[in-house]
Amino acid sequence: MRRPSLVMQYTKGKIKRVFLVRFDDGEEFIRKLGELAVKEKINSAALIFLGALKKGNLVTGPRKTVIPPKPNKITFKDGWEVLGVGTIFRNRSGPELHLHASMGKKRRVLTGCIRDKSKIFLVVEAVIFELSGFGATKGLDPRTGINLLRFI
């Protein structure tokens, strides 16, 4: 088994295709994004998005700074403005989505990793930049217990 590198790893590639997407009220954001990745055979991509989420789940960091981390999960509801970024990489079971966002409602702000069945309120617009020219995947790292980017 190869030990994880203690230095930054990287590769380079190109932008292959660009998708402009509108998600509508009541749709499950992660599910619909995953369906698009399957339909269009997107193996690797970066994305930006903005709009509003009606309700869902967010991981707002670890409970404690230990490895493997235990996520601090919260639930939000009643419509929040959202602005975020994410990645899509394939693993053995299909597209693996990783979405981070900042969300606001009145004077409250949340930042974290969007999870599970987060539903759209009104609209979310996204720009997806499909990437090519390199091999990358996501896989479970036994040390951290999280899906990490791997270069193949």
C-alpha positions as CSV (number, residue, x, y, z in Angstrom):
1,M,0.0,0.0,0.0
2,R,1.3,3.4,-1.0
3,R,1.7,5.9,1.9
4,P,-0.1,9.3,1.4
5,S,2.3,11.9,0.2
6,L,3.2,14.7,2.6
7,V,3.6,17.2,-0.2
8,M,1.1,18.8,-2.4
9,Q,0.0,16.7,-5.4
10,Y,-1.2,18.1,-8.7
11,T,-1.7,17.5,-12.4
12,K,-2.8,19.7,-15.3
13,G,-5.5,19.4,-17.9
14,K,-8.0,21.5,-19.9
15,I,-11.6,22.6,-19.9
16,K,-13.5,20.3,-22.2
17,R,-17.2,21.4,-22.0
18,V,-19.1,24.0,-20.1
19,F,-22.7,23.5,-18.9
20,L,-25.1,26.2,-17.8
21,V,-27.8,24.6,-15.6
22,R,-30.9,25.9,-13.9
23,F,-32.4,23.8,-11.0
24,D,-36.0,24.6,-10.0
25,D,-38.0,24.9,-6.9
26,G,-38.4,21.6,-5.0
27,E,-35.7,19.7,-6.8
28,E,-33.2,17.8,-4.8
29,F,-29.9,19.6,-5.7
30,I,-27.4,16.8,-5.2
31,R,-29.6,14.1,-6.8
32,K,-30.3,16.3,-9.9
33,L,-26.6,17.3,-10.2
34,G,-25.6,13.6,-10.0
35,E,-28.2,12.7,-12.6
36,L,-26.8,15.3,-15.0
37,A,-23.2,14.0,-14.4
38,V,-24.3,10.5,-15.3
39,K,-26.4,11.5,-18.3
40,E,-23.6,13.7,-19.8
41,K,-20.8,11.2,-18.7
42,I,-19.0,13.9,-16.8
43,N,-15.9,12.2,-15.2
44,S,-14.3,15.3,-13.7
45,A,-15.5,18.9,-13.2
46,A,-15.5,22.0,-11.2
47,L,-18.6,24.1,-10.6
48,I,-19.9,27.3,-9.2
49,F,-23.6,27.9,-8.2
50,L,-25.9,30.5,-6.6
51,G,-29.5,30.7,-5.7
52,A,-31.5,29.5,-2.7
53,L,-32.0,26.2,-0.8
54,K,-35.3,25.5,1.0
55,K,-34.0,22.9,3.4
56,G,-31.3,20.4,3.8
57,N,-28.2,19.3,5.7
58,L,-24.8,20.9,6.1
59,V,-21.5,19.7,7.6
60,T,-19.9,22.7,9.4
61,G,-16.5,21.2,10.0
62,P,-15.4,18.5,12.4
63,R,-16.6,18.2,16.0
64,K,-12.9,18.1,17.0
65,T,-9.7,18.4,15.0
66,V,-8.9,14.7,15.1
67,I,-8.3,12.2,12.3
68,P,-10.5,10.6,11.3
69,P,-12.9,13.5,11.9
70,K,-16.5,13.2,13.2
71,P,-18.6,15.7,11.2
72,N,-20.6,18.4,12.9
73,K,-24.0,18.0,11.1
74,I,-26.7,20.6,11.1
75,T,-30.1,20.9,9.4
76,F,-31.4,24.1,7.8
77,K,-34.9,25.0,6.7
78,D,-37.2,27.9,5.6
79,G,-35.1,29.1,2.6
80,W,-31.5,30.3,2.6
81,E,-29.6,32.2,0.0
82,V,-26.7,30.2,-1.2
83,L,-23.4,30.7,-3.1
84,G,-21.0,27.8,-3.5
85,V,-18.4,25.8,-5.4
86,G,-17.9,22.1,-5.9
87,T,-16.2,19.3,-7.7
88,I,-17.4,16.2,-9.5
89,F,-15.1,13.1,-9.8
90,R,-16.0,9.5,-10.6
91,N,-15.5,6.7,-8.3
92,R,-16.4,3.0,-8.6
93,S,-20.1,3.7,-7.9
94,G,-20.5,6.8,-10.1
95,P,-20.1,10.5,-9.7
96,E,-18.8,11.8,-6.3
97,L,-20.0,15.3,-5.6
98,H,-18.3,17.6,-3.1
99,L,-20.1,20.9,-2.6
100,H,-19.2,23.7,-0.2
101,A,-21.3,26.8,0.2
102,S,-22.0,29.8,2.3
103,M,-25.7,30.4,3.1
104,G,-27.5,33.4,4.6
105,K,-30.9,34.1,6.1
106,K,-31.6,37.4,7.7
107,R,-28.5,38.1,9.8
108,R,-27.4,34.5,10.1
109,V,-24.7,32.9,8.0
110,L,-23.7,29.2,7.6
111,T,-20.7,27.8,5.7
112,G,-20.1,24.1,5.1
113,C,-20.4,21.0,2.9
114,I,-23.9,20.4,1.5
115,R,-25.2,16.9,2.1
116,D,-28.1,14.5,1.5
117,K,-31.5,15.7,0.2
118,S,-31.1,19.5,0.1
119,K,-34.0,21.0,-1.8
120,I,-34.0,24.1,-4.0
121,F,-36.1,27.2,-3.1
122,L,-37.1,29.0,-6.3
123,V,-33.9,28.5,-8.3
124,V,-30.2,27.5,-8.3
125,E,-28.1,28.4,-11.3
126,A,-24.8,26.6,-11.9
127,V,-21.9,26.7,-14.3
128,I,-20.1,23.3,-14.6
129,F,-16.7,23.3,-16.1
130,E,-15.9,19.7,-17.3
131,L,-12.2,18.9,-17.1
132,S,-10.1,16.7,-19.3
133,G,-6.5,15.7,-20.0
134,F,-5.7,13.9,-16.8
135,G,-6.9,11.0,-14.7
136,A,-8.5,11.7,-11.4
137,T,-11.0,9.9,-9.2
138,K,-12.3,9.9,-5.6
139,G,-11.7,7.1,-3.2
140,L,-12.1,6.4,0.5
141,D,-8.9,7.1,2.3
142,P,-8.4,4.6,5.2
143,R,-6.5,7.1,7.4
144,T,-9.0,10.0,7.3
145,G,-12.2,8.0,6.5
146,I,-13.2,10.5,3.8
147,N,-13.3,10.4,0.0
148,L,-10.1,12.1,-1.3
149,L,-9.0,13.1,-4.7
150,R,-6.6,10.6,-6.3
151,F,-4.5,10.9,-9.4
152,I,-4.4,7.9,-11.7
